[in-house]
Amino acid sequence: MVKLRLKRCGRKQRAIYRIVAIDIRSRREGRDIKKVGFYDPIKNKTYSNVHAILYFLKKGAQPTGTVHDILRKAGLFK
């Protein structure tokens, strides 16, 4: 099963997160299927590749709670 979840990047105390499509059996920093966006909590910026996200959602991918909230704030879910 595929999930849309956050993958931590950046340095100590300055984390940014990539939104990735990843197999649920992989660990957080594991190999992802595709990068579909990023989220910077410090600057409160979000970028998302809407076409890729919609593709994975149509194929049955489940977003985690945090990713769902980020995408809802970005206006992807109405």
N, CA, C and O atoms as a MOPAC input file, in Angstrom:
PM7 MOZYME 1SCF
protein

 N      0.84100 1    -1.17700 1     0.00000 1
 C      0.00000 1     0.00000 1     0.00000 1
 C      0.88700 1     1.24200 1     0.00000 1
 O      1.94700 1     1.26100 1     0.62500 1
 N      0.44700 1     2.25900 1    -0.69600 1
 C      1.20800 1     3.49600 1    -0.82700 1
 C      0.57200 1     4.56800 1     0.04500 1
 O     -0.65100 1     4.68200 1     0.11900 1
 N      1.41700 1     5.35100 1     0.70100 1
 C      0.94600 1     6.47500 1     1.51400 1
 C      1.64000 1     7.73500 1     1.05800 1
 O      2.76600 1     7.69200 1     0.56300 1
 N      0.96900 1     8.85700 1     1.22400 1
 C      1.57800 1    10.16500 1     1.05800 1
 C      1.96300 1    10.62100 1     2.45200 1
 O      1.09700 1    10.83800 1     3.30000 1
 N      3.25800 1    10.76900 1     2.69300 1
 C      3.70100 1    11.17200 1     4.02200 1
 C      4.91100 1    12.07900 1     3.94100 1
 O      5.45300 1    12.32400 1     2.86400 1
 N      5.32900 1    12.57600 1     5.10800 1
 C      6.43400 1    13.52100 1     5.17400 1
 C      7.75500 1    12.78200 1     5.33100 1
 O      7.84400 1    11.76300 1     6.01700 1
 N      8.77600 1    13.32200 1     4.67900 1
 C     10.13000 1    12.80400 1     4.78300 1
 C     11.00600 1    13.95400 1     5.25200 1
 O     11.06700 1    14.99300 1     4.59400 1
 N     11.68400 1    13.78500 1     6.38000 1
 C     12.43700 1    14.87600 1     6.99900 1
 C     13.74100 1    15.12500 1     6.25800 1
 O     14.47100 1    14.19100 1     5.92500 1
 N     14.02500 1    16.40400 1     6.00400 1
 C     15.26400 1    16.83400 1     5.37000 1
 C     15.76800 1    18.05300 1     6.13500 1
 O     15.13900 1    18.49000 1     7.09900 1
 N     16.88400 1    18.59300 1     5.71300 1
 C     17.41400 1    19.78500 1     6.35700 1
 C     18.41900 1    19.42500 1     7.43600 1
 O     18.90300 1    18.29600 1     7.51400 1
 N     18.71800 1    20.41600 1     8.26600 1
 C     19.70600 1    20.19800 1     9.32600 1
 C     19.04500 1    20.27500 1    10.68400 1
 O     17.82900 1    20.44000 1    10.78500 1
 N     19.84100 1    20.15600 1    11.72200 1
 C     19.30500 1    20.21100 1    13.08300 1
 C     18.64500 1    21.56000 1    13.33700 1
 O     19.17400 1    22.60300 1    12.95300 1
 N     17.51100 1    21.53000 1    13.97400 1
 C     16.74400 1    22.71600 1    14.36300 1
 C     16.22800 1    23.51300 1    13.16600 1
 O     15.62500 1    24.56800 1    13.36800 1
 N     16.43500 1    23.06300 1    11.94600 1
 C     15.96400 1    23.74700 1    10.73200 1
 C     15.37700 1    22.72800 1     9.76800 1
 O     15.76100 1    22.68100 1     8.59900 1
 N     14.46300 1    21.92700 1    10.24500 1
 C     13.92400 1    20.84000 1     9.43600 1
 C     12.95900 1    21.36100 1     8.38200 1
 O     12.17000 1    22.27100 1     8.63500 1
 N     13.03700 1    20.77700 1     7.21300 1
 C     12.00900 1    20.93200 1     6.18700 1
 C     11.56700 1    19.52000 1     5.82600 1
 O     12.28500 1    18.55300 1     6.07800 1
 N     10.41900 1    19.41300 1     5.25500 1
 C      9.84900 1    18.09800 1     4.97000 1
 C      9.46300 1    18.00800 1     3.51000 1
 O      8.91500 1    18.95200 1     2.94000 1
 N      9.75300 1    16.86900 1     2.91000 1
 C      9.28000 1    16.57300 1     1.56500 1
 C      8.01000 1    15.75000 1     1.69400 1
 O      7.90700 1    14.87800 1     2.55600 1
 N      7.05800 1    16.03100 1     0.84200 1
 C      5.86000 1    15.19800 1     0.76700 1
 C      6.14600 1    14.16100 1    -0.31300 1
 O      6.38000 1    14.50400 1    -1.47200 1
 N      6.12500 1    12.89200 1     0.07700 1
 C      6.50700 1    11.83100 1    -0.84000 1
 C      5.44700 1    10.74400 1    -0.87200 1
 O      4.69500 1    10.55700 1     0.08500 1
 N      5.40300 1    10.03700 1    -1.98000 1
 C      4.62100 1     8.80700 1    -2.08500 1
 C      5.59000 1     7.68200 1    -1.77800 1
 O      6.62600 1     7.54400 1    -2.42900 1
 N      5.24300 1     6.86600 1    -0.76500 1
 C      6.17700 1     5.85900 1    -0.28200 1
 C      5.40200 1     4.61900 1     0.15600 1
 O      4.25200 1     4.71200 1     0.58400 1
 N      6.03500 1     3.47900 1     0.04500 1
 C      5.43100 1     2.23100 1     0.50700 1
 C      5.35000 1     2.26000 1     2.03300 1
 O      6.27000 1     2.75100 1     2.68800 1
 N      4.27400 1     1.74600 1     2.60100 1
 C      4.06700 1     1.85800 1     4.04800 1
 C      5.08200 1     1.04800 1     4.84400 1
 O      5.28100 1     1.30600 1     6.03100 1
 N      5.71900 1     0.08400 1     4.21700 1
 C      6.70000 1    -0.72800 1     4.93800 1
 C      8.06600 1    -0.07000 1     5.03300 1
 O      8.92900 1    -0.55400 1     5.76600 1
 N      8.28700 1     1.03500 1     4.30000 1
 C      9.56600 1     1.73700 1     4.33800 1
 C      9.64100 1     2.64000 1     5.55500 1
 O      8.61800 1     3.09300 1     6.06800 1
 N     10.84500 1     2.89600 1     6.01100 1
 C     11.01600 1     3.81100 1     7.12700 1
 C     10.90000 1     5.25500 1     6.64500 1
 O     10.76900 1     5.50600 1     5.44700 1
 N     10.94900 1     6.20100 1     7.57900 1
 C     10.69400 1     7.60600 1     7.25000 1
 C     11.67400 1     8.13600 1     6.20500 1
 O     11.25800 1     8.82200 1     5.27200 1
 N     12.95000 1     7.83500 1     6.33900 1
 C     13.94300 1     8.30900 1     5.37800 1
 C     14.22100 1     7.26500 1     4.29600 1
 O     15.24400 1     7.34000 1     3.61500 1
 N     13.33600 1     6.31000 1     4.13600 1
 C     13.53300 1     5.24000 1     3.17500 1
 C     13.37700 1     5.70800 1     1.73900 1
 O     13.19600 1     6.89300 1     1.46200 1
 N     13.45100 1     4.75000 1     0.84500 1
 C     13.36100 1     5.05600 1    -0.58200 1
 C     11.91900 1     5.37100 1    -0.95200 1
 O     11.01400 1     4.57800 1    -0.69300 1
 N     11.71600 1     6.52700 1    -1.55500 1
 C     10.36400 1     6.92900 1    -1.92700 1
 C     10.09500 1     6.57800 1    -3.38500 1
 O     11.01700 1     6.34900 1    -4.16800 1
 N      8.80800 1     6.54200 1    -3.73100 1
 C      8.40300 1     6.27600 1    -5.10500 1
 C      8.52000 1     7.54600 1    -5.93400 1
 O      9.05700 1     7.53400 1    -7.04200 1
 N      8.00100 1     8.66100 1    -5.37100 1
 C      8.06100 1     9.94400 1    -6.07600 1
 C      7.92600 1    11.07000 1    -5.07200 1
 O      7.18100 1    10.96500 1    -4.09700 1
 N      8.65900 1    12.15600 1    -5.32000 1
 C      8.52200 1    13.35800 1    -4.51300 1
 C      7.39900 1    14.18900 1    -5.12000 1
 O      7.41700 1    14.48400 1    -6.31500 1
 N      6.42000 1    14.56900 1    -4.29700 1
 C      5.26100 1    15.28900 1    -4.83200 1
 C      5.10300 1    16.67400 1    -4.22800 1
 O      4.13000 1    17.36100 1    -4.54000 1
 N      6.02200 1    17.10800 1    -3.37800 1
 C      5.93600 1    18.44400 1    -2.81900 1
 C      6.86400 1    18.61000 1    -1.64000 1
 O      7.61400 1    17.69600 1    -1.29700 1
 N      6.81500 1    19.79800 1    -1.00400 1
 C      7.56800 1    20.00800 1     0.21400 1
 C      6.81300 1    20.95300 1     1.12700 1
 O      5.91700 1    21.68100 1     0.69900 1
 N      7.19500 1    20.92300 1     2.39600 1
 C      6.57300 1    21.74100 1     3.42300 1
 C      7.67000 1    22.28800 1     4.31900 1
 O      8.48100 1    21.53100 1     4.85200 1
 N      7.69400 1    23.61000 1     4.48500 1
 C      8.65900 1    24.27300 1     5.35100 1
 C      7.89600 1    24.87300 1     6.52300 1
 O      7.25400 1    25.91000 1     6.36100 1
 N      7.94800 1    24.24100 1     7.71600 1
 C      7.17200 1    24.75500 1     8.84500 1
 C      7.71900 1    26.05400 1     9.42100 1
 O      6.97900 1    26.78500 1    10.07800 1
 N      8.99100 1    26.36100 1     9.19400 1
 C      9.57800 1    27.57700 1     9.74700 1
 C      9.09400 1    28.79600 1     8.96800 1
 O      8.68600 1    29.79300 1     9.56500 1
 N      9.13600 1    28.72200 1     7.64900 1
 C      8.64800 1    29.82600 1     6.80800 1
 C      7.17400 1    29.67400 1     6.46200 1
 O      6.57700 1    30.56100 1     5.85200 1
 N      6.58700 1    28.53800 1     6.85600 1
 C      5.17700 1    28.22500 1     6.59200 1
 C      4.86400 1    28.28100 1     5.09900 1
 O      3.87500 1    28.88200 1     4.68200 1
 N      5.72100 1    27.64700 1     4.30600 1
 C      5.52900 1    27.57200 1     2.85800 1
 C      5.28100 1    26.13600 1     2.45100 1
 O      5.83100 1    25.19900 1     3.02900 1
 N      4.44200 1    25.98500 1     1.44500 1
 C      4.12200 1    24.66300 1     0.92900 1
 C      4.15000 1    24.70600 1    -0.59100 1
 O      3.64300 1    25.64600 1    -1.20300 1
 N      4.74300 1    23.68500 1    -1.19300 1
 C      4.67300 1    23.49900 1    -2.63100 1
 C      4.18000 1    22.08500 1    -2.86600 1
 O      4.67400 1    21.13800 1    -2.25300 1
 N      3.21700 1    21.94100 1    -3.74200 1
 C      2.72900 1    20.59600 1    -4.03800 1
 C      2.47200 1    20.44800 1    -5.52600 1
 O      1.92000 1    21.34100 1    -6.16700 1
 N      2.87500 1    19.32100 1    -6.05900 1
 C      2.64100 1    18.95800 1    -7.44500 1
 C      1.24800 1    18.32700 1    -7.50200 1
 O      1.08600 1    17.13400 1    -7.24300 1
 N      0.26500 1    19.12900 1    -7.83800 1
 C     -1.13300 1    18.71200 1    -7.74800 1
 C     -1.42300 1    17.52100 1    -8.65100 1
 O     -2.15700 1    16.61300 1    -8.25900 1
 N     -0.86000 1    17.51200 1    -9.84900 1
 C     -1.12800 1    16.40700 1   -10.77400 1
 C     -0.61200 1    15.08500 1   -10.21400 1
 O     -1.29000 1    14.06200 1   -10.31300 1
 N      0.57400 1    15.10000 1    -9.63100 1
 C      1.13400 1    13.86800 1    -9.07200 1
 C      0.34600 1    13.41300 1    -7.84500 1
 O      0.11300 1    12.21800 1    -7.66300 1
 N     -0.06300 1    14.36400 1    -7.00500 1
 C     -0.83400 1    14.01000 1    -5.80700 1
 C     -2.17200 1    13.40200 1    -6.20400 1
 O     -2.57500 1    12.37800 1    -5.65200 1
 N     -2.86000 1    14.01700 1    -7.14700 1
 C     -4.14500 1    13.48200 1    -7.59300 1
 C     -3.97900 1    12.11100 1    -8.24700 1
 O     -4.84000 1    11.24500 1    -8.09700 1
 N     -2.88700 1    11.91500 1    -8.96300 1
 C     -2.61400 1    10.61000 1    -9.57800 1
 C     -2.51100 1     9.52500 1    -8.50700 1
 O     -3.13200 1     8.46900 1    -8.62700 1
 N     -1.73100 1     9.78700 1    -7.46700 1
 C     -1.55700 1     8.77700 1    -6.42200 1
 C     -2.83500 1     8.58000 1    -5.61300 1
 O     -3.12300 1     7.46200 1    -5.18600 1
 N     -3.60200 1     9.63800 1    -5.39600 1
 C     -4.86300 1     9.48700 1    -4.67200 1
 C     -5.85800 1     8.64900 1    -5.46700 1
 O     -6.59500 1     7.85100 1    -4.88700 1
 N     -5.88700 1     8.82100 1    -6.79600 1
 C     -6.77400 1     8.01700 1    -7.63200 1
 C     -6.35000 1     6.55400 1    -7.65500 1
 O     -7.18600 1     5.66600 1    -7.81600 1
 N     -5.05200 1     6.30200 1    -7.49400 1
 C     -4.54600 1     4.93300 1    -7.47200 1
 C     -4.73200 1     4.27200 1    -6.11400 1
 O     -4.41800 1     3.09100 1    -5.96100 1
 N     -5.24400 1     5.01900 1    -5.10600 1
 C     -5.53300 1     4.41800 1    -3.81500 1
 C     -4.58300 1     4.78100 1    -2.70100 1
 O     -4.65300 1     4.19200 1    -1.62200 1
 N     -3.68900 1     5.73900 1    -2.92700 1
 C     -2.76600 1     6.14900 1    -1.86900 1
 C     -3.52600 1     6.86900 1    -0.76000 1
 O     -4.47100 1     7.61100 1    -1.02500 1
 N     -3.10600 1     6.64400 1     0.48000 1
 C     -3.74500 1     7.27200 1     1.62800 1
 C     -2.79600 1     8.32000 1     2.21300 1
 O     -1.65600 1     7.98700 1     2.53500 1
 N     -3.22900 1     9.57200 1     2.35900 1
 C     -2.36700 1    10.56100 1     3.01600 1
 C     -2.40900 1    10.38000 1     4.52900 1
 O     -3.43400 1     9.99100 1     5.08900 1
 N     -1.29400 1    10.66300 1     5.18100 1
 C     -1.28300 1    10.65000 1     6.63600 1
 C     -2.08100 1    11.85400 1     7.13100 1
 O     -2.44600 1    12.72900 1     6.34600 1
 N     -2.34500 1    11.89500 1     8.41700 1
 C     -3.13200 1    12.98900 1     8.97600 1
 C     -2.49700 1    14.34800 1     8.75200 1
 O     -3.18300 1    15.30400 1     8.39100 1
 N     -1.19200 1    14.44100 1     8.96200 1
 C     -0.48500 1    15.70800 1     8.78400 1
 C     -0.49400 1    16.14000 1     7.32600 1
 O     -0.74000 1    17.30900 1     7.02700 1
 N     -0.23000 1    15.21500 1     6.42300 1
 C     -0.23000 1    15.54600 1     4.99200 1
 C     -1.63600 1    15.94000 1     4.55800 1
 O     -1.79600 1    16.85600 1     3.75200 1
 N     -2.64800 1    15.27000 1     5.07400 1
 C     -4.02700 1    15.61200 1     4.74000 1
 C     -4.33400 1    17.04600 1     5.16800 1
 O     -4.96300 1    17.79500 1     4.41900 1
 N     -3.89600 1    17.43200 1     6.36600 1
 C     -4.11300 1    18.80500 1     6.84200 1
 C     -3.37500 1    19.82400 1     5.97900 1
 O     -3.92100 1    20.88300 1     5.66900 1
 N     -2.14200 1    19.51500 1     5.59100 1
 C     -1.36400 1    20.42500 1     4.74800 1
 C     -2.03500 1    20.60500 1     3.39700 1
 O     -2.14100 1    21.72600 1     2.89900 1
 N     -2.48900 1    19.50800 1     2.80100 1
 C     -3.13700 1    19.57800 1     1.48800 1
 C     -4.49500 1    20.27200 1     1.57200 1
 O     -4.90200 1    20.96100 1     0.63700 1
 N     -5.19100 1    20.09200 1     2.68800 1
 C     -6.47800 1    20.77000 1     2.86100 1
 C     -6.28300 1    22.27800 1     2.97900 1
 O     -7.06700 1    23.04600 1     2.42300 1
 N     -5.24500 1    22.71000 1     3.69700 1
 C     -4.95000 1    24.14500 1     3.80900 1
 C     -4.53300 1    24.71900 1     2.46800 1
 O     -4.78600 1    25.89000 1     2.18500 1
 N     -3.88400 1    23.88800 1     1.62600 1
 C     -3.47400 1    24.33800 1     0.30100 1
 C     -4.64600 1    24.37500 1    -0.66900 1
 O     -4.51100 1    24.89400 1    -1.77700 1
 N     -5.80300 1    23.82900 1    -0.26700 1
 C     -6.99700 1    23.89600 1    -1.10500 1
 C     -7.18300 1    22.70800 1    -2.02300 1
 O     -7.97100 1    22.77900 1    -2.96600 1
 N     -6.47700 1    21.61600 1    -1.77300 1
 C     -6.61500 1    20.44800 1    -2.63500 1
 C     -7.89100 1    19.68200 1    -2.35100 1
 O     -8.52200 1    19.17100 1    -3.27700 1
 N     -8.28600 1    19.59100 1    -1.08100 1
 C     -9.53500 1    18.95000 1    -0.69500 1
 C    -10.58200 1    20.04000 1    -0.45000 1
 O    -10.33800 1    20.99800 1     0.28400 1
 N    -11.73200 1    19.88000 1    -1.06800 1
 C    -12.76900 1    20.90700 1    -0.88200 1
 C    -13.97400 1    20.32100 1    -0.21900 1
 O    -14.95200 1    21.03000 1     0.02200 1

